[in-house]
Amino acid sequence: MIRKFSLLTAACAALFALATGAQAQQIYGEYVETRSADVYTGPCFANSEVGLVGDQAILAWRVQKGSWEGVRLDGLSVVGVAKASSTLGDPYSNPYPAKAVLILDERATPEQRAALQSFARSMAGELFKDVVRTETSPISLEMEYHGEHPAAARLEAGTLAGIRTRLLSERDHLCGNETAQYAPLAPTAHSMPAVALLDEFKGEGLGSSWTNRDKRSAYVGHFAR
């Protein structure tokens, strides 16, 4: 009888752990990032940019469905803009410390804004450790799909930040040895490199603003936690 009770207890505990784990990962949506260095490129081009550019980045998430810290975030977006100390993704140097500005969806309640901020900082880790400014703004993140996966994105965060991307094509091969030199700056369920037709930040807090065009510097994809 004791053995049966122990087995039943163990089974219930396992089911509870599985249910808790599933609940913890029930947030998913769309993701886009761009930075000031090519992420899809050949080693020769990457080496020419290391230490000179690539220290600026914009990361954006749109929650399709899910909760964070018990707060529903369906349909809401958050954008993070960062200025690091060196080229992000360079395995031979430390790009930190970095400064970040977070832009929160103006439709969110105060509770949802706190959850969006926590979510973005968790996803970006060290990159968003030092948030120097927080803004609220209308945010629009629209995706074009290639099959089941996002292939191109258009982000508008009011007048503060913007991204437009397109699919890579044969005309984007410059040396015949291109690859994804740098991984995405945040975890994704699926992502692919893309061309950033526009990568723009016009806000305050980072000591710089920028407008970059036509660089192979973006990732477009899905996230799930």
N, CA and C atoms as a LAMMPS dump frame, in Angstrom:
ITEM: TIMESTEP
0
ITEM: NUMBER OF ATOMS
675
ITEM: BOX BOUNDS ff ff ff
-5.0000000000000000e+02 5.0000000000000000e+02
-5.0000000000000000e+02 5.0000000000000000e+02
-5.0000000000000000e+02 5.0000000000000000e+02
ITEM: ATOMS id mol type element x y z
1 1 1 N 0.829 -1.209 0
2 1 2 C 0 0 0
3 1 3 C 0.859 1.253 0
4 2 1 N 1.928 1.226 0.835
5 2 2 C 2.842 2.37 0.906
6 2 3 C 3.533 2.58 -0.432
7 3 1 N 3.923 1.437 -1.041
8 3 2 C 4.621 1.528 -2.336
9 3 3 C 3.705 2.129 -3.396
10 4 1 N 2.42 1.726 -3.412
11 4 2 C 1.468 2.267 -4.379
12 4 3 C 1.275 3.76 -4.167
13 5 1 N 1.202 4.154 -2.878
14 5 2 C 1.027 5.576 -2.574
15 5 3 C 2.234 6.38 -3.054
16 6 1 N 3.441 5.811 -2.857
17 6 2 C 4.672 6.492 -3.285
18 6 3 C 4.708 6.655 -4.792
19 7 1 N 4.3 5.578 -5.508
20 7 2 C 4.278 5.657 -6.964
21 7 3 C 3.265 6.698 -7.439
22 8 1 N 2.093 6.73 -6.775
23 8 2 C 1.074 7.712 -7.141
24 8 3 C 1.565 9.126 -6.889
25 9 1 N 2.242 9.324 -5.756
26 9 2 C 2.787 10.649 -5.425
27 9 3 C 3.826 11.078 -6.45
28 10 1 N 4.715 10.131 -6.824
29 10 2 C 5.758 10.438 -7.804
30 10 3 C 5.148 10.788 -9.158
31 11 1 N 4.095 10.044 -9.541
32 11 2 C 3.443 10.316 -10.823
33 11 3 C 2.791 11.687 -10.823
34 12 1 N 2.125 12.035 -9.725
35 12 2 C 1.484 13.349 -9.624
36 12 3 C 2.515 14.466 -9.674
37 13 1 N 3.656 14.243 -8.984
38 13 2 C 4.721 15.252 -8.983
39 13 3 C 5.281 15.445 -10.385
40 14 1 N 5.442 14.353 -11.127
41 14 2 C 5.963 14.446 -12.497
42 14 3 C 4.998 15.192 -13.397
43 15 1 N 3.688 14.889 -13.257
44 15 2 C 2.688 15.587 -14.058
45 15 3 C 2.649 17.069 -13.728
46 16 1 N 2.786 17.393 -12.434
47 16 2 C 2.794 18.797 -12.013
48 16 3 C 3.997 19.525 -12.607
49 17 1 N 5.168 18.847 -12.588
50 17 2 C 6.379 19.46 -13.139
51 17 3 C 6.232 19.712 -14.631
52 18 1 N 5.634 18.735 -15.335
53 18 2 C 5.427 18.906 -16.772
54 18 3 C 4.461 20.052 -17.052
55 19 1 N 3.381 20.11 -16.281
56 19 2 C 2.395 21.178 -16.478
57 19 3 C 3.001 22.533 -16.18
58 20 1 N 3.803 22.606 -15.11
59 20 2 C 4.453 23.868 -14.755
60 20 3 C 5.427 24.298 -15.834
61 21 1 N 6.199 23.322 -16.356
62 21 2 C 7.151 23.632 -17.422
63 21 3 C 6.459 24.114 -18.67
64 22 1 N 5.335 23.466 -19.005
65 22 2 C 4.587 23.882 -20.193
66 22 3 C 4.036 25.281 -20.012
67 23 1 N 3.512 25.555 -18.797
68 23 2 C 2.988 26.891 -18.539
69 23 3 C 4.079 27.942 -18.65
70 24 1 N 5.276 27.615 -18.133
71 24 2 C 6.377 28.586 -18.11
72 24 3 C 6.804 28.957 -19.521
73 25 1 N 6.563 28.069 -20.499
74 25 2 C 7.008 28.328 -21.856
75 25 3 C 5.856 28.747 -22.776
76 26 1 N 4.716 29.091 -22.211
77 26 2 C 3.573 29.444 -23.026
78 26 3 C 3.57 30.921 -23.397
79 27 1 N 4.654 31.369 -23.997
80 27 2 C 4.683 32.703 -24.577
81 27 3 C 5.454 32.601 -25.879
82 28 1 N 4.871 33.115 -26.948
83 28 2 C 5.526 33 -28.241
84 28 3 C 5.08 34.147 -29.132
85 29 1 N 5.866 34.355 -30.187
86 29 2 C 5.545 35.442 -31.095
87 29 3 C 6.63 35.661 -32.128
88 30 1 N 6.726 36.892 -32.604
89 30 2 C 7.623 37.234 -33.712
90 30 3 C 8.769 38.114 -33.219
91 31 1 N 9.892 37.988 -33.899
92 31 2 C 11.117 38.67 -33.46
93 31 3 C 11.862 39.23 -34.658
94 32 1 N 12.427 40.41 -34.489
95 32 2 C 13.316 40.978 -35.503
96 32 3 C 14.434 41.736 -34.795
97 33 1 N 15.608 41.664 -35.338
98 33 2 C 16.729 42.454 -34.82
99 33 3 C 17.553 42.974 -35.981
100 34 1 N 18.239 44.062 -35.743
101 34 2 C 19.231 44.539 -36.692
102 34 3 C 20.341 45.224 -35.919
103 35 1 N 21.508 45.267 -36.498
104 35 2 C 22.655 45.906 -35.837
105 35 3 C 23.529 46.593 -36.869
106 36 1 N 24.563 47.25 -36.404
107 36 2 C 25.363 48.093 -37.303
108 36 3 C 26.563 47.356 -37.89
109 37 1 N 26.45 46.04 -38.029
110 37 2 C 27.457 45.247 -38.739
111 37 3 C 26.746 44.119 -39.459
112 38 1 N 27.297 43.676 -40.583
113 38 2 C 26.701 42.547 -41.29
114 38 3 C 26.737 41.298 -40.418
115 39 1 N 25.602 40.591 -40.34
116 39 2 C 25.579 39.305 -39.643
117 39 3 C 25.701 38.156 -40.638
118 40 1 N 25.274 38.401 -41.883
119 40 2 C 25.435 37.419 -42.951
120 40 3 C 26.513 37.946 -43.874
121 41 1 N 27.692 37.343 -43.796
122 41 2 C 28.825 37.894 -44.531
123 41 3 C 29.97 36.887 -44.555
124 42 1 N 31.003 37.188 -45.323
125 42 2 C 32.193 36.358 -45.35
126 42 3 C 33.204 36.803 -44.306
127 43 1 N 34.141 35.942 -43.936
128 43 2 C 35.131 36.287 -42.91
129 43 3 C 35.921 37.554 -43.221
130 44 1 N 36.233 37.774 -44.498
131 44 2 C 37.028 38.956 -44.843
132 44 3 C 36.249 40.241 -44.561
133 45 1 N 34.957 40.244 -44.908
134 45 2 C 34.124 41.428 -44.638
135 45 3 C 33.9 41.598 -43.142
136 46 1 N 33.666 40.475 -42.44
137 46 2 C 33.452 40.543 -40.991
138 46 3 C 34.678 41.11 -40.295
139 47 1 N 35.857 40.664 -40.691
140 47 2 C 37.096 41.142 -40.066
141 47 3 C 37.316 42.63 -40.301
142 48 1 N 36.82 43.139 -41.431
143 48 2 C 37.002 44.56 -41.721
144 48 3 C 36.1 45.438 -40.863
145 49 1 N 35.042 44.839 -40.262
146 49 2 C 34.114 45.609 -39.437
147 49 3 C 34.356 45.465 -37.942
148 50 1 N 34.994 44.363 -37.533
149 50 2 C 35.2 44.097 -36.104
150 50 3 C 35.981 45.235 -35.447
151 51 1 N 35.468 45.696 -34.32
152 51 2 C 36.131 46.758 -33.575
153 51 3 C 35.819 48.154 -34.072
154 52 1 N 35.195 48.243 -35.237
155 52 2 C 34.881 49.559 -35.817
156 52 3 C 33.387 49.847 -35.769
157 53 1 N 32.554 48.84 -36.073
158 53 2 C 31.097 48.988 -36.061
159 53 3 C 30.505 47.753 -35.385
160 54 1 N 29.189 47.673 -35.397
161 54 2 C 28.535 46.501 -34.814
162 54 3 C 28.25 46.619 -33.336
163 55 1 N 28.404 47.83 -32.784
164 55 2 C 28.147 48.029 -31.357
165 55 3 C 26.744 48.581 -31.095
166 56 1 N 25.936 48.72 -32.123
167 56 2 C 24.572 49.229 -31.985
168 56 3 C 23.588 48.149 -32.44
169 57 1 N 22.445 48.063 -31.757
170 57 2 C 21.48 47.021 -32.11
171 57 3 C 20.073 47.437 -31.702
172 58 1 N 19.109 46.95 -32.468
173 58 2 C 17.694 47.097 -32.138
174 58 3 C 17.083 45.698 -32.123
175 59 1 N 16.388 45.349 -31.049
176 59 2 C 15.718 44.068 -30.907
177 59 3 C 14.237 44.334 -30.647
178 60 1 N 13.36 43.593 -31.316
179 60 2 C 11.92 43.817 -31.146
180 60 3 C 11.174 42.494 -31.098
181 61 1 N 10.21 42.419 -30.194
182 61 2 C 9.358 41.243 -30.041
183 61 3 C 7.891 41.655 -30.109
184 62 1 N 7.084 40.852 -30.779
185 62 2 C 5.631 41.006 -30.71
186 62 3 C 5.059 39.7 -30.186
187 63 1 N 4.416 39.764 -29.043
188 63 2 C 3.842 38.57 -28.421
189 63 3 C 2.543 38.22 -29.138
190 64 1 N 2.502 37.063 -29.745
191 64 2 C 1.256 36.615 -30.352
192 64 3 C 0.294 36.11 -29.277
193 65 1 N 0.858 35.348 -28.332
194 65 2 C 0.024 34.837 -27.243
195 65 3 C 0.923 34.42 -26.09
196 66 1 N 0.462 34.689 -24.869
197 66 2 C 1.186 34.178 -23.719
198 66 3 C 1.284 35.157 -22.57
199 67 1 N 1.872 34.664 -21.502
200 67 2 C 2.019 35.441 -20.266
201 67 3 C 3.48 35.468 -19.847
202 68 1 N 3.805 36.51 -19.091
203 68 2 C 5.133 36.608 -18.477
204 68 3 C 4.928 37.053 -17.037
205 69 1 N 5.454 36.255 -16.116
206 69 2 C 5.285 36.523 -14.687
207 69 3 C 3.809 36.676 -14.328
208 70 1 N 2.985 35.836 -14.972
209 70 2 C 1.564 35.806 -14.671
210 70 3 C 0.742 36.901 -15.312
211 71 1 N 1.328 37.685 -16.195
212 71 2 C 0.627 38.807 -16.832
213 71 3 C 0.424 38.505 -18.315
214 72 1 N -0.799 38.551 -18.795
215 72 2 C -1.086 38.302 -20.201
216 72 3 C -0.54 39.433 -21.066
217 73 1 N 0.134 39.031 -22.167
218 73 2 C 0.761 40.018 -23.052
219 73 3 C 0.323 39.854 -24.502
220 74 1 N -0.786 39.181 -24.744
221 74 2 C -1.242 38.91 -26.111
222 74 3 C -1.303 40.187 -26.947
223 75 1 N -0.631 40.161 -28.109
224 75 2 C -0.714 41.258 -29.067
225 75 3 C 0.149 42.465 -28.761
226 76 1 N 0.897 42.422 -27.658
227 76 2 C 1.708 43.576 -27.272
228 76 3 C 3.155 43.41 -27.76
229 77 1 N 3.837 44.545 -27.882
230 77 2 C 5.209 44.552 -28.4
231 77 3 C 6.14 45.316 -27.471
232 78 1 N 7.422 45 -27.585
233 78 2 C 8.461 45.727 -26.853
234 78 3 C 9.692 45.8 -27.748
235 79 1 N 10.371 46.939 -27.698
236 79 2 C 11.571 47.177 -28.503
237 79 3 C 12.703 47.586 -27.565
238 80 1 N 13.865 47.017 -27.788
239 80 2 C 15.041 47.418 -27.039
240 80 3 C 16.125 47.902 -27.978
241 81 1 N 16.752 49.016 -27.629
242 81 2 C 17.83 49.588 -28.448
243 81 3 C 19.076 49.649 -27.572
244 82 1 N 20.197 49.162 -28.083
245 82 2 C 21.406 49.055 -27.259
246 82 3 C 22.612 49.668 -27.945
247 83 1 N 23.501 50.214 -27.121
248 83 2 C 24.821 50.704 -27.555
249 83 3 C 25.853 50.018 -26.673
250 84 1 N 26.637 49.143 -27.288
251 84 2 C 27.627 48.356 -26.553
252 84 3 C 29.005 49.016 -26.632
253 85 1 N 29.977 48.378 -26.012
254 85 2 C 31.335 48.927 -25.971
255 85 3 C 32.18 48.458 -27.143
256 86 1 N 31.716 47.415 -27.842
257 86 2 C 32.48 46.88 -28.962
258 86 3 C 31.537 46.081 -29.853
259 87 1 N 32.063 45.443 -30.87
260 87 2 C 31.253 44.696 -31.829
261 87 3 C 30.536 43.537 -31.156
262 88 1 N 29.229 43.537 -31.221
263 88 2 C 28.43 42.469 -30.619
264 88 3 C 28.608 41.166 -31.392
265 89 1 N 28.921 40.118 -30.676
266 89 2 C 29.124 38.82 -31.305
267 89 3 C 30.569 38.479 -31.584
268 90 1 N 31.479 39.433 -31.453
269 90 2 C 32.901 39.162 -31.669
270 90 3 C 33.407 38.239 -30.56
271 91 1 N 33.888 37.026 -30.896
272 91 2 C 34.316 36.084 -29.855
273 91 3 C 35.636 36.465 -29.194
274 92 1 N 36.312 37.472 -29.722
275 92 2 C 37.636 37.812 -29.199
276 92 3 C 37.659 39.098 -28.373
277 93 1 N 36.49 39.692 -28.158
278 93 2 C 36.435 40.897 -27.329
279 93 3 C 35.15 40.914 -26.523
280 94 1 N 35.145 41.683 -25.458
281 94 2 C 33.967 41.791 -24.602
282 94 3 C 33.21 43.07 -24.952
283 95 1 N 31.974 42.949 -25.457
284 95 2 C 31.234 44.145 -25.868
285 95 3 C 30.564 44.887 -24.709
286 96 1 N 30.733 44.388 -23.507
287 96 2 C 30.054 44.986 -22.36
288 96 3 C 31.023 45.782 -21.493
289 97 1 N 30.507 46.819 -20.806
290 97 2 C 29.095 47.108 -20.563
291 97 3 C 28.398 47.733 -21.771
292 98 1 N 27.072 47.603 -21.741
293 98 2 C 26.231 48.208 -22.772
294 98 3 C 25.143 49.035 -22.102
295 99 1 N 24.629 50.014 -22.831
296 99 2 C 23.49 50.804 -22.359
297 99 3 C 22.294 50.489 -23.248
298 100 1 N 21.105 50.515 -22.658
299 100 2 C 19.916 50.171 -23.424
300 100 3 C 18.771 51.133 -23.136
301 101 1 N 17.947 51.337 -24.149
302 101 2 C 16.688 52.063 -24.04
303 101 3 C 15.574 51.083 -24.388
304 102 1 N 14.549 51 -23.55
305 102 2 C 13.408 50.138 -23.833
306 102 3 C 12.214 50.985 -24.258
307 103 1 N 11.532 50.524 -25.29
308 103 2 C 10.324 51.18 -25.786
309 103 3 C 9.169 50.211 -25.588
310 104 1 N 8.208 50.583 -24.74
311 104 2 C 7.103 49.711 -24.37
312 104 3 C 5.829 50.111 -25.104
313 105 1 N 5.044 49.124 -25.456
314 105 2 C 3.79 49.32 -26.184
315 105 3 C 2.87 50.251 -25.397
316 106 1 N 2.439 51.324 -26.036
317 106 2 C 1.591 52.3 -25.344
318 106 3 C 0.211 51.743 -24.99
319 107 1 N -0.189 50.638 -25.608
320 107 2 C -1.49 50.035 -25.3
321 107 3 C -1.464 49.224 -24.013
322 108 1 N -0.249 48.943 -23.514
323 108 2 C -0.119 48.093 -22.338
324 108 3 C -0.515 48.839 -21.06
325 109 1 N -1.083 48.111 -20.119
326 109 2 C -1.366 48.656 -18.798
327 109 3 C -0.051 48.794 -18.032
328 110 1 N -0.04 49.515 -16.907
329 110 2 C 1.186 49.594 -16.108
330 110 3 C 1.734 48.213 -15.731
331 111 1 N 0.849 47.287 -15.386
332 111 2 C 1.283 45.933 -15.041
333 111 3 C 1.901 45.24 -16.252
334 112 1 N 1.301 45.406 -17.411
335 112 2 C 1.839 44.793 -18.631
336 112 3 C 3.155 45.437 -19.041
337 113 1 N 3.302 46.73 -18.829
338 113 2 C 4.569 47.386 -19.158
339 113 3 C 5.703 46.849 -18.297
340 114 1 N 5.419 46.618 -17.026
341 114 2 C 6.436 46.042 -16.149
342 114 3 C 6.804 44.638 -16.614
343 115 1 N 5.806 43.866 -17.054
344 115 2 C 6.06 42.513 -17.536
345 115 3 C 6.837 42.535 -18.855
346 116 1 N 6.497 43.454 -19.753
347 116 2 C 7.225 43.581 -21.02
348 116 3 C 8.686 43.927 -20.773
349 117 1 N 8.928 44.816 -19.832
350 117 2 C 10.302 45.197 -19.513
351 117 3 C 11.067 44.004 -18.951
352 118 1 N 10.448 43.269 -18.037
353 118 2 C 11.084 42.081 -17.474
354 118 3 C 11.362 41.038 -18.549
355 119 1 N 10.398 40.841 -19.448
356 119 2 C 10.549 39.876 -20.538
357 119 3 C 11.734 40.241 -21.433
358 120 1 N 11.793 41.496 -21.869
359 120 2 C 12.87 41.925 -22.765
360 120 3 C 14.236 41.785 -22.104
361 121 1 N 14.34 42.144 -20.843
362 121 2 C 15.617 42.05 -20.141
363 121 3 C 16.031 40.591 -19.968
364 122 1 N 15.06 39.721 -19.747
365 122 2 C 15.369 38.305 -19.63
366 122 3 C 15.842 37.734 -20.966
367 123 1 N 15.201 38.128 -22.047
368 123 2 C 15.552 37.602 -23.365
369 123 3 C 16.915 38.098 -23.832
370 124 1 N 17.233 39.357 -23.563
371 124 2 C 18.485 39.94 -24.073
372 124 3 C 19.654 39.796 -23.1
373 125 1 N 19.379 39.455 -21.852
374 125 2 C 20.447 39.214 -20.895
375 125 3 C 21.329 40.419 -20.646
376 126 1 N 22.632 40.21 -20.756
377 126 2 C 23.62 41.246 -20.441
378 126 3 C 23.457 42.497 -21.293
379 127 1 N 22.93 42.322 -22.505
380 127 2 C 22.779 43.46 -23.415
381 127 3 C 21.83 44.517 -22.846
382 128 1 N 20.807 44.073 -22.107
383 128 2 C 19.832 44.994 -21.53
384 128 3 C 19.972 45.107 -20.016
385 129 1 N 21.129 44.779 -19.502
386 129 2 C 21.331 44.839 -18.047
387 129 3 C 21.211 46.261 -17.526
388 130 1 N 21.742 47.227 -18.264
389 130 2 C 21.729 48.625 -17.834
390 130 3 C 20.743 49.41 -18.701
391 131 1 N 19.492 49.471 -18.268
392 131 2 C 18.461 50.232 -18.997
393 131 3 C 18.501 51.668 -18.489
394 132 1 N 18.915 52.58 -19.355
395 132 2 C 19.107 53.968 -18.942
396 132 3 C 17.881 54.833 -19.203
397 133 1 N 16.954 54.323 -19.998
398 133 2 C 15.766 55.124 -20.32
399 133 3 C 14.638 54.191 -20.76
400 134 1 N 13.422 54.511 -20.359
401 134 2 C 12.25 53.742 -20.768
402 134 3 C 11.231 54.685 -21.398
403 135 1 N 10.734 54.307 -22.565
404 135 2 C 9.755 55.114 -23.294
405 135 3 C 8.484 54.293 -23.518
406 136 1 N 7.383 54.968 -23.755
407 136 2 C 6.174 54.311 -24.247
408 136 3 C 5.829 54.924 -25.596
409 137 1 N 5.374 54.075 -26.509
410 137 2 C 5.135 54.545 -27.877
411 137 3 C 4.208 53.568 -28.583
412 138 1 N 3.475 54.036 -29.604
413 138 2 C 2.785 53.066 -30.465
414 138 3 C 3.827 52.221 -31.188
415 139 1 N 3.626 50.915 -31.201
416 139 2 C 4.568 50.004 -31.854
417 139 3 C 3.807 49.144 -32.85
418 140 1 N 4.301 49.106 -34.076
419 140 2 C 3.733 48.247 -35.104
420 140 3 C 4.835 47.325 -35.62
421 141 1 N 4.615 46.016 -35.523
422 141 2 C 5.561 45.036 -36.059
423 141 3 C 4.793 44.112 -36.994
424 142 1 N 5.048 44.248 -38.287
425 142 2 C 4.359 43.462 -39.299
426 142 3 C 5.34 42.527 -39.976
427 143 1 N 4.902 41.3 -40.222
428 143 2 C 5.751 40.282 -40.823
429 143 3 C 5.191 39.8 -42.147
430 144 1 N 6.086 39.541 -43.089
431 144 2 C 5.743 38.806 -44.303
432 144 3 C 6.257 37.385 -44.114
433 145 1 N 5.441 36.408 -44.5
434 145 2 C 5.795 35.013 -44.271
435 145 3 C 6.214 34.303 -45.553
436 146 1 N 7.191 33.412 -45.408
437 146 2 C 7.594 32.501 -46.467
438 146 3 C 7.262 31.111 -45.952
439 147 1 N 6.127 30.574 -46.361
440 147 2 C 5.644 29.349 -45.739
441 147 3 C 5.192 29.661 -44.325
442 148 1 N 5.682 28.883 -43.364
443 148 2 C 5.278 29.081 -41.965
444 148 3 C 6.217 29.996 -41.196
445 149 1 N 7.294 30.451 -41.836
446 149 2 C 8.291 31.239 -41.122
447 149 3 C 8.297 32.708 -41.581
448 150 1 N 8.5 33.64 -40.639
449 150 2 C 8.654 35.045 -41.027
450 150 3 C 9.866 35.221 -41.929
451 151 1 N 9.718 36.021 -42.966
452 151 2 C 10.801 36.218 -43.922
453 151 3 C 11.227 37.672 -44.034
454 152 1 N 10.324 38.587 -43.746
455 152 2 C 10.648 40.014 -43.818
456 152 3 C 9.806 40.733 -42.778
457 153 1 N 10.314 41.868 -42.313
458 153 2 C 9.653 42.569 -41.212
459 153 3 C 9.626 44.062 -41.457
460 154 1 N 8.639 44.694 -40.834
461 154 2 C 8.555 46.151 -40.827
462 154 3 C 8.174 46.584 -39.417
463 155 1 N 9.076 47.286 -38.768
464 155 2 C 8.862 47.758 -37.401
465 155 3 C 8.814 49.279 -37.378
466 156 1 N 7.825 49.806 -36.672
467 156 2 C 7.76 51.237 -36.397
468 156 3 C 7.453 51.417 -34.917
469 157 1 N 8.346 52.058 -34.205
470 157 2 C 8.133 52.373 -32.796
471 157 3 C 8 53.883 -32.68
472 158 1 N 6.828 54.375 -33.048
473 158 2 C 6.613 55.814 -33.097
474 158 3 C 7.648 56.485 -33.975
475 159 1 N 8.235 57.574 -33.464
476 159 2 C 9.318 58.264 -34.178
477 159 3 C 10.681 57.878 -33.617
478 160 1 N 10.702 56.867 -32.719
479 160 2 C 11.935 56.536 -32.009
480 160 3 C 12.813 55.531 -32.755
481 161 1 N 12.203 54.512 -33.322
482 161 2 C 13.002 53.448 -33.945
483 161 3 C 12.236 52.833 -35.103
484 162 1 N 12.967 52.339 -36.088
485 162 2 C 12.342 51.696 -37.228
486 162 3 C 13.247 50.665 -37.861
487 163 1 N 12.646 49.599 -38.362
488 163 2 C 13.364 48.555 -39.097
489 163 3 C 12.521 48.155 -40.296
490 164 1 N 13.167 47.979 -41.436
491 164 2 C 12.531 47.342 -42.587
492 164 3 C 13.516 46.335 -43.151
493 165 1 N 13.062 45.133 -43.423
494 165 2 C 13.967 44.109 -43.948
495 165 3 C 13.379 43.465 -45.195
496 166 1 N 14.237 42.764 -45.908
497 166 2 C 13.804 41.935 -47.031
498 166 3 C 14.611 40.648 -47.022
499 167 1 N 14.127 39.674 -47.79
500 167 2 C 14.842 38.41 -47.934
501 167 3 C 16.202 38.616 -48.598
502 168 1 N 17.163 37.793 -48.227
503 168 2 C 18.426 37.756 -48.957
504 168 3 C 18.198 37.168 -50.346
505 169 1 N 18.991 37.616 -51.303
506 169 2 C 18.892 37.089 -52.66
507 169 3 C 20.298 36.891 -53.23
508 170 1 N 20.351 36.394 -54.441
509 170 2 C 21.648 36.136 -55.075
510 170 3 C 22.486 37.4 -55.214
511 171 1 N 21.847 38.534 -55.365
512 171 2 C 22.596 39.782 -55.541
513 171 3 C 23.294 40.216 -54.25
514 172 1 N 22.943 39.561 -53.133
515 172 2 C 23.567 39.91 -51.856
516 172 3 C 24.841 39.117 -51.59
517 173 1 N 25.221 38.222 -52.485
518 173 2 C 26.466 37.467 -52.345
519 173 3 C 27.605 38.276 -52.951
520 174 1 N 28.52 38.702 -52.086
521 174 2 C 29.609 39.563 -52.543
522 174 3 C 30.915 38.819 -52.747
523 175 1 N 31.137 37.774 -51.941
524 175 2 C 32.418 37.076 -52.071
525 175 3 C 32.253 35.565 -52.241
526 176 1 N 31.028 35.076 -52.229
527 176 2 C 30.804 33.655 -52.436
528 176 3 C 31.097 32.792 -51.237
529 177 1 N 31.409 33.404 -50.103
530 177 2 C 31.761 32.634 -48.909
531 177 3 C 30.97 33.125 -47.7
532 178 1 N 29.782 33.656 -47.959
533 178 2 C 29.003 34.224 -46.864
534 178 3 C 28.369 33.139 -46.002
535 179 1 N 28.202 33.479 -44.741
536 179 2 C 27.513 32.616 -43.791
537 179 3 C 26.98 33.497 -42.675
538 180 1 N 26.222 32.92 -41.769
539 180 2 C 25.745 33.673 -40.609
540 180 3 C 26.888 33.774 -39.606
541 181 1 N 27.641 34.861 -39.691
542 181 2 C 28.833 35.034 -38.865
543 181 3 C 28.491 35.207 -37.391
544 182 1 N 27.392 35.88 -37.103
545 182 2 C 26.996 36.154 -35.726
546 182 3 C 25.606 35.587 -35.47
547 183 1 N 25.437 34.967 -34.326
548 183 2 C 24.13 34.433 -33.943
549 183 3 C 23.208 35.57 -33.519
550 184 1 N 21.893 35.337 -33.517
551 184 2 C 20.972 36.362 -33.008
552 184 3 C 21.32 36.75 -31.571
553 185 1 N 20.99 37.961 -31.206
554 185 2 C 21.328 38.484 -29.884
555 185 3 C 20.37 38.022 -28.793
556 186 1 N 19.274 37.382 -29.173
557 186 2 C 18.308 36.839 -28.221
558 186 3 C 17.898 35.447 -28.704
559 187 1 N 17.477 34.574 -27.795
560 187 2 C 17.086 33.222 -28.207
561 187 3 C 15.86 33.233 -29.117
562 188 1 N 15.881 32.39 -30.134
563 188 2 C 14.764 32.281 -31.072
564 188 3 C 14.403 30.812 -31.259
565 189 1 N 13.153 30.573 -31.644
566 189 2 C 12.742 29.224 -32.015
567 189 3 C 13.146 28.943 -33.459
568 190 1 N 13.159 29.973 -34.271
569 190 2 C 13.608 29.882 -35.664
570 190 3 C 13.915 31.293 -36.131
571 191 1 N 15.011 31.449 -36.856
572 191 2 C 15.341 32.763 -37.409
573 191 3 C 16.198 32.597 -38.641
574 192 1 N 16.194 33.626 -39.479
575 192 2 C 17.028 33.622 -40.673
576 192 3 C 17.581 35.025 -40.904
577 193 1 N 18.806 35.107 -41.417
578 193 2 C 19.369 36.43 -41.704
579 193 3 C 18.624 37.11 -42.828
580 194 1 N 18.648 38.428 -42.808
581 194 2 C 17.941 39.223 -43.809
582 194 3 C 18.694 40.52 -44.047
583 195 1 N 18.316 41.22 -45.1
584 195 2 C 18.887 42.531 -45.398
585 195 3 C 18.053 43.599 -44.695
586 196 1 N 18.726 44.488 -43.976
587 196 2 C 18.051 45.608 -43.331
588 196 3 C 18.007 46.776 -44.31
589 197 1 N 16.852 46.994 -44.899
590 197 2 C 16.689 48.159 -45.77
591 197 3 C 16.757 49.439 -44.951
592 198 1 N 16.315 49.329 -43.693
593 198 2 C 16.371 50.457 -42.78
594 198 3 C 16.641 49.949 -41.373
595 199 1 N 17.551 50.613 -40.683
596 199 2 C 17.873 50.35 -39.274
597 199 3 C 18.065 51.726 -38.648
598 200 1 N 17.078 52.171 -37.859
599 200 2 C 17.084 53.576 -37.449
600 200 3 C 16.682 53.743 -35.985
601 201 1 N 17.437 54.603 -35.297
602 201 2 C 17.093 55.009 -33.938
603 201 3 C 17.262 56.514 -33.826
604 202 1 N 16.202 57.194 -33.363
605 202 2 C 16.236 58.654 -33.235
606 202 3 C 15.915 59.101 -31.809
607 203 1 N 15.99 58.178 -30.862
608 203 2 C 15.662 58.511 -29.488
609 203 3 C 16.837 59.059 -28.712
610 204 1 N 16.603 59.245 -27.414
611 204 2 C 17.62 59.764 -26.514
612 204 3 C 18.045 58.681 -25.526
613 205 1 N 19.158 58.942 -24.846
614 205 2 C 19.596 58.054 -23.79
615 205 3 C 20.873 57.298 -24.065
616 206 1 N 21.216 57.106 -25.331
617 206 2 C 22.406 56.324 -25.673
618 206 3 C 23.578 57.193 -26.113
619 207 1 N 23.353 58.487 -26.208
620 207 2 C 24.424 59.381 -26.644
621 207 3 C 24.668 59.348 -28.13
622 208 1 N 23.826 58.645 -28.879
623 208 2 C 23.966 58.601 -30.339
624 208 3 C 22.648 58.168 -30.954
625 209 1 N 22.458 58.551 -32.196
626 209 2 C 21.339 58.081 -32.994
627 209 3 C 21.911 57.668 -34.345
628 210 1 N 21.133 56.907 -35.122
629 210 2 C 21.698 56.421 -36.374
630 210 3 C 20.609 56.08 -37.377
631 211 1 N 21.013 56.08 -38.635
632 211 2 C 20.199 55.581 -39.74
633 211 3 C 21.121 54.801 -40.659
634 212 1 N 20.944 53.49 -40.712
635 212 2 C 21.72 52.622 -41.591
636 212 3 C 20.79 51.998 -42.624
637 213 1 N 21.313 51.805 -43.819
638 213 2 C 20.5 51.233 -44.893
639 213 3 C 21.265 50.164 -45.665
640 214 1 N 20.482 49.19 -46.141
641 214 2 C 20.98 48.184 -47.095
642 214 3 C 22.194 47.431 -46.576
643 215 1 N 22.11 46.922 -45.352
644 215 2 C 23.15 46.056 -44.805
645 215 3 C 22.566 44.674 -44.529
646 216 1 N 23.41 43.669 -44.656
647 216 2 C 22.971 42.298 -44.379
648 216 3 C 23.062 42.064 -42.863
649 217 1 N 22.323 42.846 -42.122
650 217 2 C 22.56 42.983 -40.689
651 217 3 C 21.357 42.619 -39.817
652 218 1 N 20.38 41.909 -40.378
653 218 2 C 19.142 41.647 -39.639
654 218 3 C 18.894 40.155 -39.453
655 219 1 N 18.087 39.847 -38.454
656 219 2 C 17.495 38.52 -38.274
657 219 3 C 15.991 38.684 -38.132
658 220 1 N 15.258 37.762 -38.724
659 220 2 C 13.804 37.744 -38.632
660 220 3 C 13.38 36.339 -38.208
661 221 1 N 12.464 36.239 -37.262
662 221 2 C 12.07 34.901 -36.842
663 221 3 C 10.979 34.872 -35.798
664 222 1 N 10.904 33.688 -35.119
665 222 2 C 9.945 33.424 -34.053
666 222 3 C 10.7 33.249 -32.738
667 223 1 N 10.02 33.522 -31.638
668 223 2 C 10.549 33.162 -30.323
669 223 3 C 9.487 32.353 -29.585
670 224 1 N 9.916 31.54 -28.643
671 224 2 C 9.003 30.778 -27.779
672 224 3 C 9.741 30.468 -26.485
673 225 1 N 9.076 30.746 -25.379
674 225 2 C 9.674 30.467 -24.073
675 225 3 C 8.689 29.702 -23.213
